Structures are given as C-alpha cells and as structure tokens.
Amino acid sequence: MLVGSYDNFLYLISNYSGDVKWKRRMGSRLADDPFVSKSQLFLTVSVEDTALSIDLETGKIIEQIELGENKYAMSSPVLTDGSMLVFSIPDAIVAYSNSPCVSK
C-alpha cells in the first residue's frame, strides 16, 4: 500500500504485515495520484517542476523528469499504448519515454 502523508513523506506499507517497507521524504505533498508501471512509481510533487521515477522495491529515485521551468503537473501522469508517459502542464503536455526513438 502506498501512502502519502501531510508531512511530505511517501510510505510503502506491506499489505500483509503492515510494516513500512520504505519511506521517502518529498519536497512537498504529492500533486496527484502516482502511476505504477512494472516496478516503477511515477509521481509529481505540488511545488516542483519535475516528475520522479521511484523504484518500488527500494524507494530510491531512478530518474527525475524535467517538465519545464515553472511548469507544474496539473493531473496524474498517463501511460500511452506506446509506453510513453504523458504529463499535463499549463499550456502544454510533456511526453517522456526511456526508450530510444525509432525512425522508419
């Protein structure tokens, strides 16, 4: 179970035992619902212009995704059919993929 707290921590809690598997201090509160894909958690924080990719097993940050200077996510990230992660920001969208571009 993933829990975000008012004191800016994110916790992964075992459904079986209730033990805290890991906790991570965030720069602020979660902006929206995180998105889980395979073993990664994608989330945005309310006052940061980056999105984070976090390893679900360890709680460590894998990658920071730049959304643009002073551009904050307006909704939860969405995963497209082509494995592209899309973030809605004011006046635009930001698409992110960790796969290389393929030209045909």
N, CA, C and O atoms as a GROMACS GRO file, in nm:
protein
  416
    1MET      N    1   0.086  -0.115   0.000
    1MET     CA    2   0.000   0.000   0.000
    1MET      C    3   0.091   0.123   0.000
    1MET      O    4   0.186   0.131   0.078
    2LEU      N    5   0.062   0.218  -0.088
    2LEU     CA    6   0.138   0.341  -0.099
    2LEU      C    7   0.061   0.452  -0.028
    2LEU      O    8  -0.057   0.472  -0.055
    3VAL      N    9   0.128   0.524   0.062
    3VAL     CA   10   0.063   0.629   0.141
    3VAL      C   11   0.145   0.757   0.136
    3VAL      O   12   0.266   0.754   0.160
    4GLY      N   13   0.080   0.868   0.103
    4GLY     CA   14   0.143   1.000   0.110
    4GLY      C   15   0.089   1.070   0.233
    4GLY      O   16  -0.032   1.066   0.260
    5SER      N   17   0.177   1.135   0.309
    5SER     CA   18   0.135   1.199   0.434
    5SER      C   19   0.142   1.351   0.422
    5SER      O   20   0.205   1.405   0.331
    6TYR      N   21   0.076   1.419   0.515
    6TYR     CA   22   0.077   1.565   0.518
    6TYR      C   23   0.213   1.623   0.557
    6TYR      O   24   0.237   1.742   0.536
    7ASP      N   25   0.301   1.541   0.613
    7ASP     CA   26   0.434   1.591   0.648
    7ASP      C   27   0.536   1.563   0.536
    7ASP      O   28   0.656   1.559   0.560
    8ASN      N   29   0.484   1.543   0.413
    8ASN     CA   30   0.564   1.530   0.290
    8ASN      C   31   0.645   1.401   0.280
    8ASN      O   32   0.747   1.398   0.213
    9PHE      N   33   0.601   1.295   0.345
    9PHE     CA   34   0.665   1.165   0.330
    9PHE      C   35   0.578   1.076   0.243
    9PHE      O   36   0.455   1.090   0.240
   10LEU      N   37   0.643   0.984   0.174
   10LEU     CA   38   0.577   0.882   0.096
   10LEU      C   39   0.619   0.748   0.155
   10LEU      O   40   0.738   0.723   0.173
   11TYR      N   41   0.523   0.662   0.187
   11TYR     CA   42   0.549   0.533   0.251
   11TYR      C   43   0.499   0.420   0.163
   11TYR      O   44   0.394   0.430   0.100
   12LEU      N   45   0.576   0.310   0.159
   12LEU     CA   46   0.526   0.186   0.103
   12LEU      C   47   0.508   0.091   0.221
   12LEU      O   48   0.604   0.058   0.291
   13ILE      N   49   0.384   0.048   0.243
   13ILE     CA   50   0.349  -0.034   0.359
   13ILE      C   51   0.305  -0.172   0.311
   13ILE      O   52   0.228  -0.184   0.216
   14SER      N   53   0.354  -0.275   0.376
   14SER     CA   54   0.320  -0.412   0.342
   14SER      C   55   0.172  -0.438   0.368
   14SER      O   56   0.123  -0.413   0.478
   15ASN      N   57   0.101  -0.489   0.268
   15ASN     CA   58  -0.039  -0.526   0.286
   15ASN      C   59  -0.053  -0.643   0.383
   15ASN      O   60  -0.153  -0.655   0.453
   16TYR      N   61   0.047  -0.728   0.387
   16TYR     CA   62   0.041  -0.849   0.469
   16TYR      C   63   0.066  -0.820   0.616
   16TYR      O   64  -0.014  -0.860   0.702
   17SER      N   65   0.177  -0.751   0.646
   17SER     CA   66   0.216  -0.733   0.787
   17SER      C   67   0.190  -0.592   0.841
   17SER      O   68   0.185  -0.573   0.962
   18GLY      N   69   0.173  -0.495   0.752
   18GLY     CA   70   0.158  -0.357   0.796
   18GLY      C   71   0.290  -0.287   0.823
   18GLY      O   72   0.292  -0.171   0.865
   19ASP      N   73   0.402  -0.357   0.799
   19ASP     CA   74   0.535  -0.299   0.819
   19ASP      C   75   0.564  -0.194   0.712
   19ASP      O   76   0.517  -0.207   0.598
   20VAL      N   77   0.640  -0.094   0.746
   20VAL     CA   78   0.685   0.006   0.649
   20VAL      C   79   0.804  -0.053   0.575
   20VAL      O   80   0.909  -0.080   0.635
   21LYS      N   81   0.788  -0.074   0.444
   21LYS     CA   82   0.898  -0.127   0.362
   21LYS      C   83   1.001  -0.019   0.334
   21LYS      O   84   1.122  -0.046   0.339
   22TRP      N   85   0.956   0.102   0.305
   22TRP     CA   86   1.044   0.217   0.289
   22TRP      C   87   0.964   0.344   0.304
   22TRP      O   88   0.841   0.345   0.293
   23LYS      N   89   1.036   0.453   0.331
   23LYS     CA   90   0.974   0.584   0.332
   23LYS      C   91   1.069   0.681   0.265
   23LYS      O   92   1.191   0.665   0.272
   24ARG      N   93   1.015   0.781   0.201
   24ARG     CA   94   1.095   0.879   0.127
   24ARG      C   95   1.041   1.018   0.155
   24ARG      O   96   0.920   1.042   0.144
   25ARG      N   97   1.129   1.108   0.191
   25ARG     CA   98   1.092   1.248   0.213
   25ARG      C   99   1.080   1.315   0.077
   25ARG      O  100   1.171   1.306  -0.005
   26MET      N  101   0.968   1.383   0.053
   26MET     CA  102   0.944   1.453  -0.071
   26MET      C  103   0.962   1.602  -0.048
   26MET      O  104   0.959   1.648   0.066
   27GLY      N  105   0.980   1.680  -0.154
   27GLY     CA  106   0.996   1.823  -0.143
   27GLY      C  107   0.869   1.894  -0.100
   27GLY      O  108   0.874   2.005  -0.047
   28SER      N  109   0.756   1.829  -0.123
   28SER     CA  110   0.625   1.881  -0.086
   28SER      C  111   0.527   1.764  -0.094
   28SER      O  112   0.568   1.649  -0.104
   29ARG      N  113   0.400   1.795  -0.089
   29ARG     CA  114   0.298   1.690  -0.097
   29ARG      C  115   0.281   1.641  -0.240
   29ARG      O  116   0.312   1.713  -0.335
   30LEU      N  117   0.231   1.519  -0.254
   30LEU     CA  118   0.201   1.466  -0.387
   30LEU      C  119   0.099   1.554  -0.455
   30LEU      O  120   0.003   1.599  -0.392
   31ALA      N  121   0.119   1.580  -0.584
   31ALA     CA  122   0.026   1.665  -0.658
   31ALA      C  123  -0.099   1.588  -0.697
   31ALA      O  124  -0.210   1.641  -0.688
   32ASP      N  125  -0.084   1.465  -0.739
   32ASP     CA  126  -0.194   1.380  -0.784
   32ASP      C  127  -0.163   1.235  -0.753
   32ASP      O  128  -0.059   1.204  -0.693
   33ASP      N  129  -0.252   1.147  -0.794
   33ASP     CA  130  -0.228   1.004  -0.774
   33ASP      C  131  -0.104   0.961  -0.851
   33ASP      O  132  -0.088   0.999  -0.967
   34PRO      N  133  -0.015   0.884  -0.789
   34PRO     CA  134   0.100   0.832  -0.862
   34PRO      C  135   0.057   0.728  -0.963
   34PRO      O  136  -0.055   0.676  -0.958
   35PHE      N  137   0.145   0.698  -1.054
   35PHE     CA  138   0.120   0.597  -1.157
   35PHE      C  139   0.222   0.486  -1.141
   35PHE      O  140   0.342   0.514  -1.132
   36VAL      N  141   0.177   0.361  -1.136
   36VAL     CA  142   0.266   0.247  -1.120
   36VAL      C  143   0.274   0.171  -1.252
   36VAL      O  144   0.172   0.137  -1.312
   37SER      N  145   0.396   0.145  -1.296
   37SER     CA  146   0.419   0.066  -1.416
   37SER      C  147   0.535  -0.029  -1.389
   37SER      O  148   0.647   0.014  -1.362
   38LYS      N  149   0.507  -0.157  -1.396
   38LYS     CA  150   0.605  -0.261  -1.367
   38LYS      C  151   0.660  -0.240  -1.226
   38LYS      O  152   0.584  -0.247  -1.130
   39SER      N  153   0.787  -0.214  -1.211
   39SER     CA  154   0.845  -0.196  -1.077
   39SER      C  155   0.879  -0.051  -1.048
   39SER      O  156   0.960  -0.022  -0.961
   40GLN      N  157   0.815   0.042  -1.123
   40GLN     CA  158   0.843   0.183  -1.104
   40GLN      C  159   0.718   0.260  -1.065
   40GLN      O  160   0.606   0.226  -1.104
   41LEU      N  161   0.741   0.364  -0.989
   41LEU     CA  162   0.635   0.454  -0.947
   41LEU      C  163   0.667   0.590  -1.008
   41LEU      O  164   0.778   0.641  -0.993
   42PHE      N  165   0.570   0.650  -1.077
   42PHE     CA  166   0.588   0.782  -1.136
   42PHE      C  167   0.497   0.878  -1.062
   42PHE      O  168   0.378   0.850  -1.044
   43LEU      N  169   0.551   0.991  -1.019
   43LEU     CA  170   0.470   1.086  -0.943
   43LEU      C  171   0.518   1.228  -0.962
   43LEU      O  172   0.630   1.254  -1.008
   44THR      N  173   0.430   1.320  -0.927
   44THR     CA  174   0.464   1.461  -0.929
   44THR      C  175   0.438   1.518  -0.790
   44THR      O  176   0.351   1.471  -0.717
   45VAL      N  177   0.516   1.620  -0.756
   45VAL     CA  178   0.505   1.686  -0.626
   45VAL      C  179   0.455   1.827  -0.651
   45VAL      O  180   0.492   1.889  -0.751
   46SER      N  181   0.374   1.879  -0.561
   46SER     CA  182   0.297   2.001  -0.585
   46SER      C  183   0.378   2.125  -0.619
   46SER      O  184   0.329   2.206  -0.698
   47VAL      N  185   0.495   2.146  -0.567
   47VAL     CA  186   0.568   2.270  -0.594
   47VAL      C  187   0.698   2.248  -0.673
   47VAL      O  188   0.785   2.335  -0.674
   48GLU      N  189   0.711   2.135  -0.736
   48GLU     CA  190   0.833   2.106  -0.812
   48GLU      C  191   0.800   2.096  -0.960
   48GLU      O  192   0.692   2.048  -0.998
   49ASP      N  193   0.893   2.140  -1.045
   49ASP     CA  194   0.871   2.133  -1.189
   49ASP      C  195   0.938   2.010  -1.250
   49ASP      O  196   0.981   2.010  -1.366
   50THR      N  197   0.947   1.904  -1.169
   50THR     CA  198   0.998   1.776  -1.215
   50THR      C  199   0.901   1.667  -1.171
   50THR      O  200   0.825   1.683  -1.076
   51ALA      N  201   0.906   1.556  -1.244
   51ALA     CA  202   0.835   1.435  -1.203
   51ALA      C  203   0.942   1.335  -1.160
   51ALA      O  204   1.057   1.346  -1.202
   52LEU      N  205   0.905   1.241  -1.079
   52LEU     CA  206   1.002   1.144  -1.029
   52LEU      C  207   0.964   1.003  -1.070
   52LEU      O  208   0.847   0.967  -1.076
   53SER      N  209   1.065   0.924  -1.098
   53SER     CA  210   1.051   0.781  -1.117
   53SER      C  211   1.120   0.716  -0.998
   53SER      O  212   1.238   0.738  -0.974
   54ILE      N  213   1.045   0.636  -0.923
   54ILE     CA  214   1.096   0.574  -0.800
   54ILE      C  215   1.087   0.422  -0.811
   54ILE      O  216   0.987   0.369  -0.858
   55ASP      N  217   1.192   0.354  -0.769
   55ASP     CA  218   1.194   0.208  -0.766
   55ASP      C  219   1.101   0.162  -0.654
   55ASP      O  220   1.121   0.197  -0.538
   56LEU      N  221   1.000   0.082  -0.688
   56LEU     CA  222   0.903   0.039  -0.587
   56LEU      C  223   0.964  -0.054  -0.481
   56LEU      O  224   0.917  -0.057  -0.367
   57GLU      N  225   1.066  -0.127  -0.518
   57GLU     CA  226   1.127  -0.221  -0.424
   57GLU      C  227   1.210  -0.151  -0.318
   57GLU      O  228   1.207  -0.189  -0.201
   58THR      N  229   1.286  -0.048  -0.359
   58THR     CA  230   1.381   0.016  -0.268
   58THR      C  231   1.339   0.155  -0.222
   58THR      O  232   1.385   0.202  -0.118
   59GLY      N  233   1.252   0.223  -0.298
   59GLY     CA  234   1.214   0.359  -0.266
   59GLY      C  235   1.314   0.462  -0.315
   59GLY      O  236   1.301   0.581  -0.284
   60LYS      N  237   1.415   0.419  -0.390
   60LYS     CA  238   1.517   0.511  -0.439
   60LYS      C  239   1.472   0.576  -0.570
   60LYS      O  240   1.405   0.514  -0.653
   61ILE      N  241   1.512   0.701  -0.588
   61ILE     CA  242   1.478   0.773  -0.710
   61ILE      C  243   1.561   0.716  -0.824
   61ILE      O  244   1.684   0.708  -0.816
   62ILE      N  245   1.494   0.678  -0.931
   62ILE     CA  246   1.561   0.627  -1.050
   62ILE      C  247   1.594   0.742  -1.144
   62ILE      O  248   1.704   0.750  -1.198
   63GLU      N  249   1.496   0.831  -1.160
   63GLU     CA  250   1.515   0.939  -1.256
   63GLU      C  251   1.426   1.057  -1.221
   63GLU      O  252   1.317   1.040  -1.167
   64GLN      N  253   1.473   1.177  -1.254
   64GLN     CA  254   1.393   1.298  -1.244
   64GLN      C  255   1.361   1.342  -1.386
   64GLN      O  256   1.450   1.350  -1.471
   65ILE      N  257   1.234   1.370  -1.411
   65ILE     CA  258   1.188   1.408  -1.544
   65ILE      C  259   1.155   1.557  -1.541
   65ILE      O  260   1.066   1.600  -1.466
   66GLU      N  261   1.225   1.636  -1.620
   66GLU     CA  262   1.203   1.780  -1.625
   66GLU      C  263   1.074   1.811  -1.700
   66GLU      O  264   1.057   1.767  -1.814
   67LEU      N  265   0.985   1.887  -1.638
   67LEU     CA  266   0.859   1.925  -1.702
   67LEU      C  267   0.870   2.064  -1.766
   67LEU      O  268   0.783   2.102  -1.845
   68GLY      N  269   0.971   2.140  -1.733
   68GLY     CA  270   0.990   2.275  -1.784
   68GLY      C  271   0.996   2.371  -1.668
   68GLY      O  272   0.934   2.349  -1.564
   69GLU      N  273   1.070   2.479  -1.686
   69GLU     CA  274   1.087   2.576  -1.579
   69GLU      C  275   0.953   2.637  -1.537
   69GLU      O  276   0.879   2.690  -1.620
   70ASN      N  277   0.924   2.628  -1.409
   70ASN     CA  278   0.799   2.677  -1.351
   70ASN      C  279   0.675   2.614  -1.414
   70ASN      O  280   0.569   2.677  -1.419
   71LYS      N  281   0.687   2.491  -1.462
   71LYS     CA  282   0.574   2.416  -1.518
   71LYS      C  283   0.544   2.302  -1.422
   71LYS      O  284   0.628   2.215  -1.398
   72TYR      N  285   0.424   2.303  -1.368
   72TYR     CA  286   0.385   2.204  -1.269
   72TYR      C  287   0.275   2.115  -1.324
   72TYR      O  288   0.186   2.163  -1.394
   73ALA      N  289   0.281   1.987  -1.293
   73ALA     CA  290   0.181   1.891  -1.342
   73ALA      C  291   0.042   1.929  -1.292
   73ALA      O  292   0.024   1.967  -1.177
   74MET      N  293  -0.055   1.918  -1.382
   74MET     CA  294  -0.193   1.952  -1.348
   74MET      C  295  -0.279   1.829  -1.321
   74MET      O  296  -0.391   1.842  -1.272
   75SER      N  297  -0.227   1.711  -1.352
   75SER     CA  298  -0.303   1.588  -1.331
   75SER      C  299  -0.206   1.471  -1.318
   75SER      O  300  -0.085   1.487  -1.335
   76SER      N  301  -0.260   1.356  -1.289
   76SER     CA  302  -0.178   1.236  -1.279
   76SER      C  303  -0.116   1.203  -1.414
   76SER      O  304  -0.177   1.230  -1.518
   77PRO      N  305   0.004   1.144  -1.416
   77PRO     CA  306   0.063   1.103  -1.542
   77PRO      C  307  -0.019   0.991  -1.606
   77PRO      O  308  -0.086   0.915  -1.536
   78VAL      N  309  -0.013   0.982  -1.739
   78VAL     CA  310  -0.086   0.880  -1.814
   78VAL      C  311   0.014   0.803  -1.899
   78VAL      O  312   0.102   0.863  -1.960
   79LEU      N  313   0.000   0.672  -1.905
   79LEU     CA  314   0.086   0.588  -1.989
   79LEU      C  315   0.012   0.557  -2.118
   79LEU      O  316  -0.101   0.506  -2.115
   80THR      N  317   0.074   0.587  -2.232
   80THR     CA  318   0.011   0.560  -2.362
   80THR      C  319   0.041   0.417  -2.405
   80THR      O  320   0.121   0.348  -2.342
   81ASP      N  321  -0.024   0.374  -2.513
   81ASP     CA  322  -0.002   0.239  -2.567
   81ASP      C  323   0.143   0.217  -2.609
   81ASP      O  324   0.193   0.105  -2.602
   82GLY      N  325   0.209   0.322  -2.652
   82GLY     CA  326   0.347   0.310  -2.697
   82GLY      C  327   0.449   0.324  -2.586
   82GLY      O  328   0.566   0.350  -2.613
   83SER      N  329   0.408   0.306  -2.462
   83SER     CA  330   0.496   0.316  -2.345
   83SER      C  331   0.553   0.455  -2.324
   83SER      O  332   0.664   0.470  -2.274
   84MET      N  333   0.477   0.557  -2.363
   84MET     CA  334   0.519   0.694  -2.340
   84MET      C  335   0.439   0.749  -2.222
   84MET      O  336   0.318   0.731  -2.215
   85LEU      N  337   0.507   0.814  -2.132
   85LEU     CA  338   0.444   0.874  -2.015
   85LEU      C  339   0.412   1.019  -2.049
   85LEU      O  340   0.500   1.093  -2.094
   86VAL      N  341   0.287   1.061  -2.027
   86VAL     CA  342   0.244   1.195  -2.064
   86VAL      C  343   0.199   1.270  -1.940
   86VAL      O  344   0.122   1.219  -1.858
   87PHE      N  345   0.249   1.394  -1.927
   87PHE     CA  346   0.213   1.482  -1.816
   87PHE      C  347   0.144   1.604  -1.872
   87PHE      O  348   0.188   1.660  -1.973
   88SER      N  349   0.036   1.647  -1.810
   88SER     CA  350  -0.034   1.769  -1.847
   88SER      C  351   0.020   1.882  -1.761
   88SER      O  352   0.017   1.876  -1.638
   89ILE      N  353   0.068   1.988  -1.828
   89ILE     CA  354   0.117   2.107  -1.758
   89ILE      C  355   0.043   2.227  -1.816
   89ILE      O  356  -0.019   2.214  -1.921
   90PRO      N  357   0.048   2.342  -1.752
   90PRO     CA  358  -0.022   2.459  -1.808
   90PRO      C  359   0.024   2.488  -1.951
   90PRO      O  360   0.144   2.496  -1.978
   91ASP      N  361  -0.070   2.502  -2.040
   91ASP     CA  362  -0.046   2.539  -2.181
   91ASP      C  363   0.024   2.432  -2.265
   91ASP      O  364   0.061   2.462  -2.378
   92ALA      N  365   0.042   2.311  -2.215
   92ALA     CA  366   0.113   2.210  -2.295
   92ALA      C  367   0.100   2.072  -2.232
   92ALA      O  368   0.040   2.055  -2.126
   93ILE      N  369   0.158   1.975  -2.300
   93ILE     CA  370   0.178   1.842  -2.242
   93ILE      C  371   0.325   1.807  -2.258
   93ILE      O  372   0.392   1.857  -2.349
   94VAL      N  373   0.375   1.722  -2.172
   94VAL     CA  374   0.512   1.675  -2.180
   94VAL      C  375   0.505   1.523  -2.193
   94VAL      O  376   0.442   1.456  -2.112
   95ALA      N  377   0.570   1.471  -2.296
   95ALA     CA  378   0.575   1.327  -2.318
   95ALA      C  379   0.716   1.278  -2.290
   95ALA      O  380   0.814   1.342  -2.329
   96TYR      N  381   0.727   1.166  -2.222
   96TYR     CA  382   0.856   1.112  -2.181
   96TYR      C  383   0.860   0.964  -2.212
   96TYR      O  384   0.763   0.891  -2.190
   97SER      N  385   0.973   0.919  -2.264
   97SER     CA  386   0.995   0.777  -2.287
   97SER      C  387   1.140   0.746  -2.256
   97SER      O  388   1.229   0.824  -2.293
   98ASN      N  389   1.166   0.635  -2.189
   98ASN     CA  390   1.305   0.598  -2.165
   98ASN      C  391   1.356   0.502  -2.272
   98ASN      O  392   1.466   0.449  -2.262
   99SER      N  393   1.273   0.480  -2.376
   99SER     CA  394   1.313   0.400  -2.491
   99SER      C  395   1.366   0.492  -2.601
   99SER      O  396   1.317   0.605  -2.614
  100PRO      N  397   1.462   0.448  -2.679
  100PRO     CA  398   1.513   0.532  -2.787
  100PRO      C  399   1.409   0.551  -2.896
  100PRO      O  400   1.323   0.465  -2.917
  101CYS      N  401   1.416   0.664  -2.966
  101CYS     CA  402   1.327   0.690  -3.079
  101CYS      C  403   1.363   0.597  -3.194
  101CYS      O  404   1.481   0.571  -3.218
  102VAL      N  405   1.263   0.549  -3.264
  102VAL     CA  406   1.286   0.460  -3.377
  102VAL      C  407   1.228   0.528  -3.502
  102VAL      O  408   1.110   0.563  -3.505
  103SER      N  409   1.311   0.546  -3.602
  103SER     CA  410   1.260   0.605  -3.727
  103SER      C  411   1.240   0.495  -3.828
  103SER      O  412   1.317   0.399  -3.834
  104LYS      N  413   1.137   0.509  -3.908
  104LYS     CA  414   1.104   0.408  -4.009
  104LYS      C  415   1.112   0.467  -4.146
  104LYS      O  416   1.088   0.397  -4.244
   0.00000   0.00000   0.00000
